[in-house]
Amino acid sequence: MKKQLLITYDYELFLGNRSGSADECLIQPTEQTLAVLEKYKAKAVFFVDTTYLLQLKKKIDEYAGCKKDFEKVTAQIKQLISAGHYVYPHLHPHWLDAEYLAGTNEWRLNKIEKYRFHNITASEKQFVFDESVQLLKEIIHPVAPGYEVDCYRAGGWCIQPFEDFKMFFIKNNFKYDMSVIGGFYQFSSAQYFDFSMTPKKDIYHFEDDVTVEKTNGRFTEFNISSLEIKNSTRFFDKAWLKYIHKIKGDHTFNKGQGQASVANDMQQPAAVKGHDILNSKKERIAVELLTLVKLPAYLKFIHDNNYMQFISHPKMLTQHNHKIFDRFLKKVFGTFEVETDFKKMTV
């Protein structure tokens, strides 16, 4: 039976006092990712933080570092498209309050009041969404004139309430969304989502609410996969990570200074069987969470399921992650017939 393997990446810098550099967080790890994907002719989806690109573009005449980074990132986006991958917008409105650190060519992103799309003004919503789509088209169309920017992933999974987005989806002819991680929830001053009542389906149509399936809905949701990790696996994984971090030096600690997640408030999810994303035995399936210890669990998941969606971040990837993901793909492609193009996946 054919396996539907959806490989996605959130192409973004770190939130917090130091964003990290474009080279270390985006360009270099993405180059390594492309090398792995090319070995298996696998297609991936890259959700580019276009709010970051808008800030870079705004400052290219003022700062040489911004100009250089804008050119590097846009060149890589074109490379991704030319290699047959997908590129779509991924909005983090907190970039509206970003402070450029000229001395290190990084950014300070410690203001989270605008992290959630719902929290910004109507004019700000229109600016970041419409300008993001237009900027991607300006970058992509010279190398792929017919390319459709028709898919989206919300920053921090904050796609609710969907009424904030629907008008922009319709205006920009969006057909697909990949913001839902089924069964999980989080309520905080920065992030808000409740997917505890999401349909028990990998792919489904919706119209006005991403958690309500509608057979003839105009939008299609691709659910982000998760799996439960046993306590024994977590124990050995922690020991393994300590080894490769300290002995091998294989980590992302020097790339940026990410801000810790804000704790959940007392709001309750719609379903009691939902999973707190900050406190659960289940975790999202991601390349940066894939280790030698967890590899058997990932292989078992795709053996037992016909659909699997990774949500990963180039900024978080280590050499070990790349190596084990390569091993994962080698096993999967050697065992099953695999479809990695989400537009060919069946509902």
Buried (B, 14 or more C-beta within 10 A) or exposed (E): EEBBBBBBBBBBBBBBBBBBBBBBBBBBBBEBBBEBBEEBEBBBBBBBBBBBBBBBBEBBEEBEBBBBBBEBBBEBBBBBBEEBBBBBBBBBBBBBBBEBBEEEBBBBBBBBEBBBBBBBEEEBBBBBBEBBBBBBBEBBEEEEEEBBBBBBBBBBBBBBBBEBBBEBBEEBEBEBBBBBBBBBBBBBEBBBBBBBBBBEEBBBBBBEBBBBBEEEBEBBBBBBBBBEBEEEBBEBBEEBBEEBBEEEEBBBEEBBBBBEBBEBEEEEBEBEEBBBBBEBEBBBBBBBBBBBBBBEBBBEBBEEEBBBBBBBBBBBBBBBBBBBBBBBBEBBBEEBEBBBBBEEBEE
